[in-house]
Amino acid sequence: MKTELRIKIDWADLDLFGHVNNVVFFRYIQAARVDFCEKAGLTSLDEADKLSFMVASSQCQFRAPLYYPGEVSVETHCEWAKNSSFMLQYRILKQEHLVAEGQDVLVLFDHRRKSKVNINEVLRRALLAGN
């Protein structure tokens, strides 16, 4: 599955030098992560099983400065899914210009049992659809 999330650049995102602060890029990634996982059917708001994810690692490579005003588009796809973990890859663009790339490794987590769990085939197909 591939998703795209559009996010408006806020004046408060800027740093002293007038460009979007590096920490804000991780907020963009977080918003895209939640959007992607919800569309794949993975949310801790599901009272029945309380399955969600835990972030094992998160990275961002900054390619170009980002300025106000405007909006960014965050493209997300799942690169791989193993037993209990999967990797999401992100491309952050402004007007089709690449400004950053990122990746997360997430672990499927059962909040009721407080432990990681294996990814079932239904979820695996949803995560990897379109790859």
Backbone torsions as a table, in degrees:
resi	resn	phi	psi	omega
1	MET	NA	141.3	175.4
2	LYS	-124.0	138.4	179.2
3	THR	-128.2	162.0	174.5
4	GLU	-136.9	129.7	179.0
5	LEU	-122.7	128.1	177.9
6	ARG	-99.3	134.6	-177.2
7	ILE	-133.3	128.6	178.0
8	LYS	-74.9	134.9	175.9
9	ILE	-75.9	125.9	-177.8
10	ASP	-97.5	146.3	176.9
11	TRP	-54.9	-35.3	-178.9
12	ALA	-69.7	-11.4	179.0
13	ASP	-76.6	-12.1	-173.3
14	LEU	-82.1	150.9	175.6
15	ASP	-102.7	-174.1	-177.3
16	LEU	-57.4	-27.6	-175.9
17	PHE	-91.7	0.5	174.5
18	GLY	89.1	6.7	174.9
19	HIS	-117.3	166.2	-177.6
20	VAL	-62.7	127.6	-178.9
21	ASN	-63.9	145.9	-177.4
22	ASN	-59.7	-31.5	179.6
23	VAL	-64.3	-31.6	-178.5
24	VAL	-64.3	-32.4	178.2
25	PHE	-58.8	-36.3	178.1
26	PHE	-70.4	-29.3	173.1
27	ARG	-67.8	-39.7	175.9
28	TYR	-61.4	-43.9	178.4
29	ILE	-63.0	-42.5	179.3
30	GLN	-60.7	-44.5	179.8
31	ALA	-62.5	-41.7	179.2
32	ALA	-67.9	-37.4	178.0
33	ARG	-60.1	-49.5	-179.0
34	VAL	-64.0	-43.3	178.8
35	ASP	-59.8	-47.9	-179.7
36	PHE	-61.5	-48.6	-177.4
37	CYS	-64.6	-38.6	177.2
38	GLU	-63.1	-41.7	179.6
39	LYS	-68.0	-26.2	176.8
40	ALA	-82.8	-6.4	179.8
41	GLY	90.3	21.2	-176.8
42	LEU	-116.5	102.5	-179.4
43	THR	-148.8	140.9	178.8
44	SER	-75.1	-3.3	176.9
45	LEU	-77.6	-8.3	178.2
46	ASP	-76.4	105.0	-176.6
47	GLU	-67.4	-20.8	-175.6
48	ALA	-68.2	-47.3	-174.9
49	ASP	-122.9	-12.8	177.8
50	LYS	57.8	30.0	175.6
51	LEU	-82.2	138.5	176.3
52	SER	-152.2	-146.3	179.7
53	PHE	-142.1	159.8	171.5
54	MET	-121.9	141.2	178.9
55	VAL	-83.5	118.8	177.7
56	ALA	-88.0	-36.5	176.2
57	SER	-156.8	154.6	179.5
58	SER	-145.4	133.1	-178.9
59	GLN	-134.4	154.1	175.6
60	CYS	-145.8	130.7	175.1
61	GLN	-110.5	119.7	-177.2
62	PHE	-86.6	125.9	-175.0
63	ARG	-105.7	-29.9	-178.0
64	ALA	-157.9	152.1	176.8
65	PRO	-66.4	153.4	-178.5
66	LEU	-124.0	132.2	-174.8
67	TYR	-123.2	156.2	171.5
68	TYR	-81.1	147.5	-1.2
69	PRO	-92.0	-177.3	175.2
70	GLY	129.6	-162.4	177.5
71	GLU	-143.7	159.1	175.2
72	VAL	-111.6	157.3	173.1
73	SER	-117.8	127.9	178.5
74	VAL	-111.2	112.7	177.2
75	GLU	-92.3	134.2	-175.8
76	THR	-132.1	138.7	170.1
77	HIS	-148.3	159.5	178.6
78	CYS	-92.0	119.1	-178.0
79	GLU	-77.9	-41.4	178.7
80	TRP	-157.1	159.7	175.8
81	ALA	-138.1	120.6	179.3
82	LYS	-100.6	-151.5	-178.0
83	ASN	-60.4	-56.8	-177.7
84	SER	-127.5	1.7	-178.3
85	SER	-126.8	157.7	176.4
86	PHE	-148.7	156.4	-178.6
87	MET	-114.2	129.1	172.2
88	LEU	-103.8	138.1	177.0
89	GLN	-114.9	143.0	-176.3
90	TYR	-127.5	145.3	169.3
91	ARG	-126.8	123.1	178.6
92	ILE	-105.1	121.8	-175.5
93	LEU	-126.8	148.1	169.4
94	LYS	-124.2	118.8	-177.9
95	GLN	49.8	47.6	177.1
96	GLU	68.3	7.9	175.5
97	HIS	-98.6	127.2	-179.5
98	LEU	-70.0	122.7	178.0
99	VAL	-111.3	-21.2	178.6
100	ALA	-164.5	155.6	173.0
101	GLU	-130.0	145.1	-179.4
102	GLY	-145.0	170.0	175.3
103	GLN	-155.2	147.0	175.6
104	ASP	-126.1	144.6	164.8
105	VAL	-108.3	123.5	-177.5
106	LEU	-115.8	148.5	178.2
107	VAL	-116.9	130.0	176.3
108	LEU	-67.0	130.7	-169.8
109	PHE	-134.9	134.4	176.2
110	ASP	-97.6	107.7	-176.0
111	HIS	-73.1	-20.0	177.7
112	ARG	-73.7	-45.0	-179.7
113	ARG	-88.0	-14.2	-177.4
114	LYS	61.3	47.0	179.6
115	SER	-151.8	158.1	176.4
116	LYS	-72.8	155.6	179.5
117	VAL	-136.7	160.1	178.7
118	ASN	-75.0	147.5	177.5
119	ILE	-77.7	123.2	178.2
120	ASN	-78.4	166.8	-174.6
121	GLU	-65.7	-34.3	178.3
122	VAL	-62.2	-48.2	178.4
123	LEU	-66.0	-41.2	179.8
124	ARG	-58.4	-45.0	178.9
125	ARG	-63.0	-40.1	179.0
126	ALA	-64.4	-43.9	-179.7
127	LEU	-62.8	-41.6	-172.6
128	LEU	-95.3	-0.2	-178.4
129	ALA	-55.0	132.2	177.6
130	GLY	88.0	-2.5	178.8
131	ASN	-79.8	NA	NA
